[in-house]
Amino acid sequence: MFYDDYPAARRQAYKLLKRAGIKAALLIPHPWRQKCALCDGEIVGSWRVDKETQKFVEKERYCRDCHSKQFKWIDGPHFHVVGYGWIVHTKEIEQATGYIIKNIGVINNVGGTIWYQLTHAGLRAGRQTVTYFGLCALSKYKSPPVPKELNLCPVCGTIMRKYQDETQTGPPPPWH
């Protein structure tokens, strides 16, 4: 479905992710994946920020099974999602649909994660690479009204706004 009808594949991903508890997210398509050139095992890698250049650099990339550093690109359409919500029912979704939802947990560098995913995302003319759904959907965004009287900071003169944390969107994860 990914290659034949990408919009339908994206809609299906949105539907399953919502069922899994994602409240809001962005979606990045990847039409390929890496496999080990020697044993077809899964390639894993890690990245870091170079202190001098402030750029992301690869620390290591190797096969999880045989530890080879040789890899190949193969067809393997999938999406990467950066979002929030309590991830639930992934096994049931996989059993019912065949689609796998992997939760890698909380990430420390959201911008860096998105940057890395975009370094090898699927691009196509006339199509958005990054799409948003749930509470992040562009149709959900409403500009806050400009107040008639501005409350200015006495120190720097910028507009002061009341802060409200709306990231807690459900029950906490169960403790085991």
Secondary structure, 3 states (H helix, E strand, C coil): CCCCCHHHHHHHHHHHHHHCCEEEEEEEEEEEEEEECCCCCEEEEEEEECCCCCCEEEEEEEECCCCCCCEEEEEEEEEEEEEEECCCCHHHHHHHHCCCCCCCCCCCCHHHHHHHHHCCCCCCCCCCCCEEEECCCHHHCCCCCCCCCCCECCCCCCECCCCCCCCCCCCCCCCC
